[in-house]
Amino acid sequence: MIGLRRRKGTSPSVSAGSMADIAFLLLIFFLVTTEIMEETGIRVKLPPWDPDITEQEIPRRNVLNILVNSKDQILVEQSEASVETIRETTKTFIMNPQGLKTLPANPRKAIVSLQNDRSTSYRKYLEVYNEVKAAYNELWEEASQLRFGKSYAKLNDLDRKDIRKDIPLVISEADPTDVKGLNGI
């Protein structure tokens, strides 16, 4: 056991010279290979600001009011509705097939007003928004089939603009408030 004795005052050491290099390489590896999740929301393009536009009175019959209260209950024109009925209600309102006096006479004048409570769940808000957007997509598809005999997705930009000119996407989103709904809830 003579050869295994330690000298007093010295301790065994590990060479740490390459540790910084290894740490740097690991950092680069994780930065390159890690997918950074990007939070996405609703992609909406706002109209350009025009200071010359003045407020104008919009006839009540040209606006479809959809409210989502704090309990995620949906009210369409102050009547209880479900997510499943919003698409058809919106399409009927926009196109006004019978020329009813309570609906806009022209799809260009139709406005869908979407308002939610501050406590509305984001999931319910998105469900309602998606149904309204789906109503417009179906109307554009129907117009494309009637006018051009092909899918809206296969139209060129000029033809798409022509259809969107006749059936413009007009969704007014009001600031969240404390919406009173069913039975004052």
Legacy VTK file of the C-alpha trace (Angstrom):
# vtk DataFile Version 3.0
C-alpha trace
ASCII
DATASET POLYDATA
POINTS 185 float
0.000 0.000 0.000
2.934 2.230 -0.270
2.134 3.444 -3.834
-1.447 4.571 -3.076
-0.632 7.260 -0.590
-1.738 10.784 -1.265
0.414 13.750 -0.865
-0.743 16.157 1.765
-2.406 19.386 0.531
-3.195 18.241 -3.007
-6.479 16.934 -4.331
-7.237 15.010 -7.467
-8.272 17.367 -10.287
-10.341 16.991 -13.438
-9.362 18.905 -16.509
-12.290 21.309 -17.234
-10.760 22.993 -20.243
-13.089 21.386 -22.762
-16.269 21.769 -20.625
-16.947 25.257 -22.018
-16.618 23.906 -25.548
-19.066 21.083 -24.822
-21.564 23.466 -23.188
-21.322 25.818 -26.175
-21.906 22.968 -28.647
-24.926 21.723 -26.656
-26.370 25.242 -26.586
-26.013 25.583 -30.356
-27.504 22.117 -30.883
-30.622 22.921 -28.845
-31.063 26.339 -30.440
-30.924 24.830 -33.917
-33.143 21.797 -33.264
-35.796 23.264 -30.957
-39.060 24.364 -32.517
-40.233 27.609 -31.030
-43.992 27.600 -30.716
-45.490 30.770 -32.030
-48.800 31.822 -30.590
-51.259 32.492 -33.368
-54.605 34.171 -33.248
-57.219 35.175 -35.755
-55.689 36.653 -38.878
-57.730 39.698 -39.739
-56.653 42.473 -42.040
-57.990 45.815 -40.927
-59.099 48.315 -43.545
-56.720 51.205 -44.178
-57.303 54.326 -42.108
-59.020 57.104 -44.005
-59.416 60.354 -42.045
-61.926 61.680 -44.605
-64.534 59.033 -43.784
-67.255 60.388 -41.560
-69.610 58.433 -39.354
-72.769 57.447 -41.076
-76.020 56.078 -39.776
-76.457 52.405 -40.634
-80.028 51.120 -40.824
-80.788 48.667 -38.023
-82.030 46.073 -40.522
-78.542 45.891 -42.092
-76.878 44.631 -38.889
-77.002 41.071 -37.546
-76.131 41.181 -33.828
-74.441 38.139 -32.339
-73.615 38.297 -28.631
-71.713 35.775 -26.517
-72.254 36.337 -22.801
-70.098 35.455 -19.802
-71.618 31.959 -19.572
-70.762 31.275 -23.244
-74.421 31.490 -24.228
-75.031 32.794 -27.729
-77.683 35.372 -28.550
-78.566 36.166 -32.140
-80.800 39.209 -32.335
-81.535 38.785 -28.602
-82.776 35.204 -29.036
-80.897 32.205 -27.723
-79.008 30.303 -30.428
-76.454 27.525 -30.746
-73.155 27.460 -32.584
-74.676 25.033 -35.097
-77.334 27.552 -36.223
-75.074 30.585 -36.656
-73.801 29.665 -40.115
-77.241 29.286 -41.711
-78.630 32.326 -39.885
-75.717 34.414 -41.131
-76.071 33.174 -44.717
-79.809 33.892 -44.722
-79.237 37.348 -43.286
-76.559 38.269 -45.830
-78.346 37.002 -48.934
-81.943 37.896 -47.932
-83.494 35.439 -50.418
-87.099 36.551 -49.909
-86.474 40.285 -49.833
-87.740 40.513 -46.271
-88.006 44.012 -44.866
-86.189 42.999 -41.676
-83.080 41.958 -43.605
-80.691 43.996 -45.750
-81.868 44.327 -49.333
-78.362 43.857 -50.683
-75.446 41.621 -49.529
-73.149 44.646 -49.901
-75.013 46.357 -47.068
-75.027 43.406 -44.644
-72.956 43.775 -41.480
-72.406 41.015 -38.926
-71.759 42.497 -35.487
-69.944 40.150 -33.125
-69.732 41.142 -29.477
-68.597 39.175 -26.476
-68.433 39.587 -22.726
-65.126 40.105 -20.949
-65.591 36.659 -19.375
-66.419 34.794 -22.602
-64.089 31.857 -23.154
-61.701 32.236 -26.061
-62.775 28.811 -27.327
-66.442 29.842 -27.602
-65.515 33.153 -29.219
-63.470 31.316 -31.860
-66.279 28.820 -32.491
-68.716 31.658 -33.173
-66.209 33.618 -35.281
-65.370 30.520 -37.326
-69.053 29.870 -38.052
-69.570 33.453 -39.266
-66.452 33.197 -41.443
-67.618 29.791 -42.735
-70.934 31.362 -43.774
-69.062 33.866 -45.948
-66.835 31.110 -47.361
-69.898 29.061 -48.347
-71.560 32.077 -49.958
-68.411 32.811 -51.961
-68.222 29.156 -53.021
-71.873 29.153 -54.128
-71.413 32.403 -56.067
-68.274 31.012 -57.705
-70.054 27.842 -58.798
-72.994 29.825 -60.215
-70.945 32.476 -61.971
-67.845 30.592 -63.125
-68.714 26.896 -62.729
-65.679 26.176 -60.581
-64.513 26.303 -56.989
-63.748 29.647 -55.357
-60.289 28.327 -54.436
-59.492 27.754 -58.132
-60.468 31.259 -59.256
-57.893 33.825 -60.218
-57.484 36.943 -58.072
-59.591 39.139 -60.337
-62.576 36.763 -60.238
-62.254 36.395 -56.454
-62.290 40.169 -56.064
-65.379 40.314 -58.249
-67.215 37.875 -55.974
-66.001 39.604 -52.815
-67.179 42.906 -54.235
-70.709 41.486 -54.501
-70.539 39.688 -51.130
-68.025 41.623 -49.001
-66.797 40.235 -45.689
-68.038 42.758 -43.127
-67.660 41.598 -39.537
-67.803 44.316 -36.925
-66.152 43.309 -33.680
-67.179 45.463 -30.757
-65.000 45.866 -27.693
-65.713 43.250 -25.031
-68.155 44.503 -22.409
-70.316 43.110 -19.684
-72.972 41.700 -22.013
-76.348 41.074 -20.463
-78.053 38.127 -22.006
-80.532 35.460 -21.134
-82.552 36.455 -18.079
-80.163 39.343 -17.340
-77.217 36.953 -16.955
LINES 1 186
185 0 1 2 3 4 5 6 7 8 9 10 11 12 13 14 15 16 17 18 19 20 21 22 23 24 25 26 27 28 29 30 31 32 33 34 35 36 37 38 39 40 41 42 43 44 45 46 47 48 49 50 51 52 53 54 55 56 57 58 59 60 61 62 63 64 65 66 67 68 69 70 71 72 73 74 75 76 77 78 79 80 81 82 83 84 85 86 87 88 89 90 91 92 93 94 95 96 97 98 99 100 101 102 103 104 105 106 107 108 109 110 111 112 113 114 115 116 117 118 119 120 121 122 123 124 125 126 127 128 129 130 131 132 133 134 135 136 137 138 139 140 141 142 143 144 145 146 147 148 149 150 151 152 153 154 155 156 157 158 159 160 161 162 163 164 165 166 167 168 169 170 171 172 173 174 175 176 177 178 179 180 181 182 183 184
